[in-house]
Every structure is written in C-alpha cells, then in structure tokens.
Amino acid sequence: MKKKSLNQSETIRWLVFSFLPEFMTLLYVIVRSIINPYFLNYFLITALFFSVFITIYTYLKAGLMVCSYFILVKINNNETDDNKRQSKRNIFTLVMVMMNLVLLLLIIIPMHISMH
C-alpha cells in the first residue's frame, strides 16, 4: 500500500483550523481597539508582562501542530473507507480546535484578569 500525505486542500484546512483561535483573538483585539482606543495600550503592556507564558504557549502550539499533522497523515494512510476517513478527520479537527482554544484561554484569561 502506497503511503499518502495530505493533499493541498486538506493541508490548507488543517492550517486554517490550527490558527482559528488566534484569528478570533486578533479579531477581538481589533474590534475592542476600535471601540476603546486605550485597550490596545493595556493589551500590549499586559502582553509584555506575560511574554514568558506566550513563549511557552508558542512551543506548545508548535508541538500540537506537528503532532496533529502526523496524526492526520496516519488517519489518511490507515483508513481505506472514505466515509470513515472523513468522519475521523472531522472529529480530530474538532478536537484539535478545542485543544488550541484551551491553550489560548490559558494565556488570555490571566491577561484579561490582570487588565481589569
């Protein structure tokens, strides 16, 4: 059996869902900055204080992305039925997004608390 990697559309989908929590956070910061001009200053100052946590988050995120890519490739190679493969990928993508969100909340919640 020939080993397959993810095709281009699957890779793009994986990247979009990997960075979905960051996109939502960026959108939140932009909207809050438009509503309250001082919010961006508070956010940047708080981010400087939490830079160690943000660095740890970056390494955890990179590890999660590498592991998730290899798991998706393994699902792609091991499953022969297309419907089962697609359902496993969908479930794994949902789990991956939830894990990303939990990682991001571990940074955002303390920053939000310290800003008020």
C-alpha positions in Angstrom: 0.0 0.0 0.0 1.3 3.4 -1.0 1.7 5.9 1.8 -0.2 9.1 1.2 0.3 12.5 2.7 -2.3 15.2 3.0 -3.4 16.8 -0.3 -3.3 20.6 -0.7 -6.9 21.2 0.3 -6.5 19.1 3.5 -3.3 20.9 4.4 -4.9 24.3 3.9 -7.9 23.2 6.0 -5.5 21.9 8.7 -3.7 25.3 8.8 -6.9 27.3 8.9 -8.3 25.2 11.8 -4.9 25.3 13.6 -4.9 29.1 13.7 -8.6 29.7 14.2 -8.4 30.6 17.9 -5.6 33.1 17.1 -7.7 34.7 14.3 -10.6 35.0 16.7 -8.4 36.7 19.3 -6.9 39.0 16.8 -10.4 40.0 15.6 -11.4 40.6 19.2 -8.4 42.8 19.8 -9.1 44.8 16.7 -12.8 45.3 17.5 -12.0 46.2 21.1 -9.3 48.7 20.0 -11.8 50.4 17.7 -14.4 50.7 20.5 -11.9 51.7 23.2 -8.7 53.3 21.9 -6.8 52.7 25.2 -7.5 48.9 25.1 -4.6 48.3 22.7 -2.2 50.0 25.1 -3.3 48.0 28.0 -3.2 44.8 26.0 0.3 45.4 24.8 1.6 46.3 28.2 -0.1 43.2 29.7 1.3 41.0 26.9 4.8 42.2 27.8 4.3 41.0 31.4 3.0 37.7 30.1 5.8 37.2 27.5 7.1 34.1 29.2 3.7 32.4 29.1 3.2 33.5 25.5 6.6 31.9 24.6 5.6 28.6 26.4 2.3 28.8 24.5 4.1 29.1 21.2 6.2 26.0 21.9 3.1 24.0 23.0 1.2 25.2 19.9 4.1 24.1 17.6 4.2 20.7 19.2 0.4 20.4 18.9 0.5 21.3 15.3 3.3 18.8 14.4 1.5 16.0 16.3 -1.8 16.8 14.7 -0.3 16.8 11.2 1.2 13.4 11.7 -2.0 12.0 13.2 -4.0 13.3 10.2 -1.5 11.7 7.8 -1.8 8.4 9.8 -5.6 8.6 9.6 -5.2 9.2 5.9 -2.9 6.2 5.4 -4.6 3.6 7.7 -8.3 4.1 6.8 -9.5 2.6 3.5 -13.1 3.6 3.6 -13.5 7.3 2.5 -16.5 7.9 4.8 -14.8 6.6 7.9 -11.6 8.6 7.0 -13.6 11.8 6.6 -15.5 11.3 9.8 -12.3 10.5 11.7 -10.7 13.7 10.2 -13.7 15.8 11.2 -13.7 14.5 14.7 -9.9 15.0 15.1 -10.2 18.5 13.6 -12.8 19.4 16.2 -10.6 18.0 19.0 -7.6 19.9 17.6 -9.5 23.2 17.6 -10.8 22.7 21.1 -7.2 21.9 22.3 -6.0 25.1 20.6 -8.7 27.1 22.3 -7.9 25.7 25.7 -4.2 26.5 25.2 -5.1 30.1 24.1 -7.5 30.5 27.0 -4.7 29.6 29.4 -3.0 32.8 28.2 -6.0 35.1 27.6 -7.8 34.6 30.9 -4.9 35.7 33.1 -4.2 38.6 30.8 -7.8 39.6 30.8 -7.9 39.4 34.6 -4.8 41.4 35.1 -6.1 44.2 32.7 -9.0 45.0 35.0 
